[in-house]
């Protein structure tokens, strides 16, 4: 709380620029972006064959929202609220393991220019997931809930890269990412085998520049007010002239 109170005066010191919150020693600081994210991922569970037979990667979805705070044009922190599906597919029969999660990653991001592209980036950090649903599914539509041996939470490390393309009101981003789970998801395998989640995903994101949007709305409101005042003044002048 004490740090927040010390930080608030700086956050309130908006400059005339339309792209950042404030300016420190001549550098733009405080870029804020938010937007939707949608994509897919291939996932599997390490050592799952020790309990469930041979498995293969399973394709699932990911959808959610992204929030990014840029300290400078190169360094930023990104967090997300994601809903996604992970699990594994049986290699020998039609079926597999399906687990739905709510996840919150926290990633440090470094951006740079290369190959004529406006911006590439590399990122890394951690994530925490809570399982909302889990089941075994088989051919014909039969499903069975995962037993108590499966943990309902997961966390691990996340590494990724991508490219961004700016537009008038925001940024398009194509993101690829690898998640390395650190939790032993299935305790019944014992200490010999660790069943950990592994996934490789891709997603398309569109992030709005909140600071720029704020200043645009502020400017439009100010312009409208000036126009209304001018129109009202003109109407009154004509009225007086007629009288």
Backbone torsions as a table, in degrees:
resi	resn	phi	psi	omega
1	UNK	NA	-41.7	180.0
2	UNK	-61.8	-43.0	179.0
3	UNK	-65.9	-38.0	-179.6
4	UNK	-62.9	-41.1	179.3
5	UNK	-65.4	-35.6	177.9
6	UNK	-70.6	-29.5	-177.3
7	UNK	-81.7	-28.4	-174.2
8	UNK	-55.9	-44.4	179.8
9	UNK	-58.6	-34.3	179.5
10	UNK	-71.7	-37.9	179.6
11	UNK	-67.6	-24.3	-179.3
12	UNK	-87.0	-7.5	-177.7
13	UNK	-86.7	69.2	178.8
14	UNK	-70.8	139.8	175.8
15	UNK	-98.3	-175.5	179.9
16	UNK	-79.8	-7.5	179.9
17	UNK	-69.4	154.9	-178.0
18	UNK	-109.3	18.6	-177.2
19	UNK	-129.7	-9.0	-178.5
20	UNK	-142.9	164.8	-178.2
21	UNK	-75.6	-44.6	-179.7
22	UNK	-155.3	175.7	-174.5
23	UNK	-124.2	128.5	-178.9
24	UNK	-124.0	117.1	-179.9
25	UNK	51.5	40.2	176.1
26	UNK	82.3	5.3	-179.5
27	UNK	-112.1	137.3	177.2
28	UNK	-70.5	131.0	-177.7
29	UNK	-135.0	140.6	172.7
30	UNK	96.8	45.2	175.0
31	UNK	-76.3	133.8	-178.6
32	UNK	-126.0	124.1	179.8
33	UNK	-129.2	141.2	173.0
34	UNK	-140.6	153.7	178.7
35	UNK	175.3	173.4	-179.8
36	UNK	-81.9	159.3	179.8
37	UNK	-141.7	137.8	178.9
38	UNK	-146.9	143.1	-179.2
39	UNK	-179.9	-162.9	-179.1
40	UNK	-137.7	173.9	-179.2
41	UNK	-157.5	147.5	171.3
42	UNK	-101.5	126.0	-176.4
43	UNK	-131.0	157.5	176.5
44	UNK	-153.0	173.8	178.7
45	UNK	-124.2	120.3	-177.9
46	UNK	-65.1	140.0	178.7
47	UNK	61.5	19.0	179.0
48	UNK	-64.3	-26.5	-178.4
49	UNK	-62.5	-23.1	179.7
50	UNK	-68.9	-21.7	-178.9
51	UNK	-116.1	-33.9	-171.1
52	UNK	-120.3	2.5	-174.6
53	UNK	92.5	176.7	-176.6
54	UNK	-63.6	135.8	-178.5
55	UNK	-124.3	161.4	176.2
56	UNK	-128.7	170.9	178.8
57	UNK	-67.6	142.3	179.5
58	UNK	-113.9	137.8	179.3
59	UNK	-89.1	133.6	178.6
60	UNK	-139.2	-178.7	-176.4
61	UNK	-108.0	165.7	168.6
62	UNK	-148.0	135.3	-179.6
63	UNK	-150.1	145.0	-178.9
64	UNK	171.9	-154.1	-177.2
65	UNK	-131.3	149.6	-177.3
66	UNK	-119.0	140.6	172.3
67	UNK	-131.0	130.0	-176.9
68	UNK	-132.3	132.8	174.8
69	UNK	-117.4	117.5	-178.2
70	UNK	-98.5	118.4	176.9
71	UNK	-69.6	-40.7	173.3
72	UNK	-139.5	-175.6	178.9
73	UNK	-69.0	-14.6	-178.9
74	UNK	-106.8	-35.5	-174.7
75	UNK	-110.0	134.1	179.0
76	UNK	-153.8	168.8	175.3
77	UNK	-122.9	133.0	-177.9
78	UNK	-124.1	133.9	173.5
79	UNK	-128.6	160.4	-175.0
80	UNK	-145.4	158.3	168.8
81	UNK	-120.8	110.6	-171.3
82	UNK	-119.9	146.7	169.0
83	UNK	-118.0	122.4	-177.1
84	UNK	-152.4	166.2	-176.5
85	UNK	-116.3	130.5	176.3
86	UNK	-130.3	179.1	177.5
87	UNK	147.6	-146.7	-179.6
88	UNK	-155.6	155.2	-180.0
89	UNK	-113.7	135.8	178.0
90	UNK	-67.9	140.1	-178.4
91	UNK	-82.8	-30.6	-172.2
92	UNK	-99.0	-21.7	-179.5
93	UNK	-133.0	165.2	-179.9
94	UNK	-83.0	101.1	-178.3
95	UNK	167.1	-174.4	178.7
96	UNK	171.0	-161.5	179.6
97	UNK	-118.2	128.5	-179.6
98	UNK	-121.9	128.2	179.1
99	UNK	-132.9	125.0	177.4
100	UNK	-100.1	137.9	-175.5
101	UNK	-131.2	155.8	160.9
102	UNK	-108.0	124.4	-174.0
103	UNK	-126.4	147.8	176.5
104	UNK	-131.0	97.6	174.1
105	UNK	-83.7	154.2	174.4
106	UNK	-133.2	115.5	-168.8
107	UNK	-129.6	139.8	170.4
108	UNK	-91.2	141.0	-170.9
109	UNK	-132.4	135.0	176.1
110	UNK	-123.2	125.8	-176.5
111	UNK	-111.2	148.8	-179.8
112	UNK	-156.9	163.7	178.6
113	UNK	-101.2	141.0	178.9
114	UNK	-164.7	151.3	174.1
115	UNK	56.0	27.6	178.8
116	UNK	79.3	-2.8	177.8
117	UNK	-80.6	141.3	-176.8
118	UNK	-56.9	-43.0	-178.8
119	UNK	-159.5	125.7	166.7
120	UNK	-102.7	162.6	175.4
121	UNK	-151.1	153.0	172.4
122	UNK	-123.6	145.2	-177.4
123	UNK	-144.7	157.6	178.2
124	UNK	-161.2	151.9	-179.7
125	UNK	171.2	-146.4	-176.3
126	UNK	-131.9	168.0	176.6
127	UNK	-144.2	156.1	176.1
128	UNK	-132.9	130.6	-176.1
129	UNK	-124.6	147.7	172.4
130	UNK	-124.3	126.4	-178.5
131	UNK	-78.4	129.1	178.2
132	UNK	-99.3	-21.0	-179.4
133	UNK	-160.2	143.9	176.9
134	UNK	-151.8	137.3	-177.4
135	UNK	-157.6	155.8	165.9
136	UNK	-89.5	134.5	177.3
137	UNK	-126.0	147.8	-175.7
138	UNK	-136.6	167.1	178.4
139	UNK	-57.3	136.6	-178.9
140	UNK	97.4	-6.1	177.0
141	UNK	94.7	2.7	178.7
142	UNK	-70.7	134.6	178.3
143	UNK	-135.3	150.5	177.4
144	UNK	-138.9	135.0	-179.5
145	UNK	-65.9	147.9	176.2
146	UNK	-65.9	142.9	-178.4
147	UNK	-76.1	-179.2	-179.9
148	UNK	-67.1	-14.1	179.3
149	UNK	-70.0	-16.4	179.0
150	UNK	-91.3	128.0	177.1
151	UNK	-72.3	149.2	-178.8
152	UNK	-97.0	8.2	177.4
153	UNK	-135.5	160.6	178.6
154	UNK	-152.8	149.2	171.6
155	UNK	-149.3	160.0	-179.1
156	UNK	-178.3	-161.3	-177.6
157	UNK	-111.9	147.7	-176.6
158	UNK	-129.1	135.0	-180.0
159	UNK	-133.5	138.0	-177.7
160	UNK	-159.0	178.9	178.8
161	UNK	-156.6	167.7	179.2
162	UNK	-178.9	-174.3	179.2
163	UNK	-136.4	148.4	-178.4
164	UNK	-124.8	148.1	176.7
165	UNK	-132.8	114.4	-177.0
166	UNK	-76.4	146.6	173.5
167	UNK	-124.0	-172.7	-175.8
168	UNK	-64.4	-36.9	-173.8
169	UNK	-116.3	-1.3	-178.3
170	UNK	-175.0	-159.4	-174.5
171	UNK	-135.9	128.7	169.2
172	UNK	-84.7	138.8	179.0
173	UNK	-138.3	134.0	173.6
174	UNK	-108.5	118.8	-168.8
175	UNK	-119.7	134.0	170.7
176	UNK	-122.2	143.5	-172.1
177	UNK	-152.7	145.7	176.3
178	UNK	-117.9	127.0	179.0
179	UNK	-108.9	127.4	-178.4
180	UNK	-113.8	100.6	-178.5
181	UNK	-71.3	144.2	-178.5
182	UNK	-114.3	-4.1	-178.4
183	UNK	-93.9	135.9	174.0
184	UNK	-75.2	100.5	-171.1
185	UNK	-67.8	-29.5	-173.7
186	UNK	-126.2	100.6	-174.7
187	UNK	-66.8	-23.0	-174.0
188	UNK	-65.2	-14.6	179.1
189	UNK	-77.7	-11.4	179.4
190	UNK	83.4	-171.8	-176.7
191	UNK	-80.4	-14.3	-176.2
192	UNK	-70.6	-40.8	-176.2
193	UNK	-118.5	134.4	178.1
194	UNK	-107.8	116.3	179.0
195	UNK	-93.4	101.0	-175.4
196	UNK	-119.9	146.1	-178.6
197	UNK	-74.7	144.6	175.1
198	UNK	-137.1	134.3	178.9
199	UNK	-151.5	148.2	175.9
200	UNK	-127.1	117.5	-174.4
201	UNK	-124.6	163.1	175.5
202	UNK	-137.4	148.3	-177.7
203	UNK	-155.2	154.8	175.2
204	UNK	-112.2	130.9	-176.6
205	UNK	-128.3	143.8	170.0
206	UNK	-123.6	117.8	-175.7
207	UNK	-111.0	126.7	177.2
208	UNK	-86.0	140.7	175.9
209	UNK	-82.3	100.5	-175.1
210	UNK	-64.6	-38.7	-178.7
211	UNK	-66.5	-44.8	178.2
212	UNK	-62.6	-41.7	178.9
213	UNK	-62.8	-40.2	178.4
214	UNK	-59.3	-48.2	-178.5
215	UNK	-68.6	-33.5	177.1
216	UNK	-64.0	-45.5	179.8
217	UNK	-64.6	-39.8	179.3
218	UNK	-63.8	-42.4	-179.8
219	UNK	-66.8	-42.4	179.6
220	UNK	-63.9	-40.1	179.4
221	UNK	-65.1	-41.7	179.4
222	UNK	-65.5	-41.5	179.7
223	UNK	-64.6	-40.8	179.9
224	UNK	-64.8	-41.4	179.6
225	UNK	-62.7	-43.2	179.2
226	UNK	-63.6	-41.8	179.4
227	UNK	-63.8	-43.3	-179.9
228	UNK	-63.8	-41.0	-179.9
229	UNK	-66.0	-39.9	178.7
230	UNK	-64.8	-44.0	180.0
231	UNK	-63.7	-43.4	-179.8
232	UNK	-64.6	-41.0	178.8
233	UNK	-64.2	-40.8	179.5
234	UNK	-64.5	-41.6	-179.8
235	UNK	-63.4	-42.9	179.7
236	UNK	-64.0	-40.0	-179.0
237	UNK	-63.4	-42.4	179.5
238	UNK	-64.3	-39.5	-179.4
239	UNK	-62.7	-42.4	179.0
240	UNK	-65.7	-36.5	-178.7
241	UNK	-66.3	-39.9	179.7
242	UNK	-64.1	-40.5	-178.7
243	UNK	-67.9	NA	NA
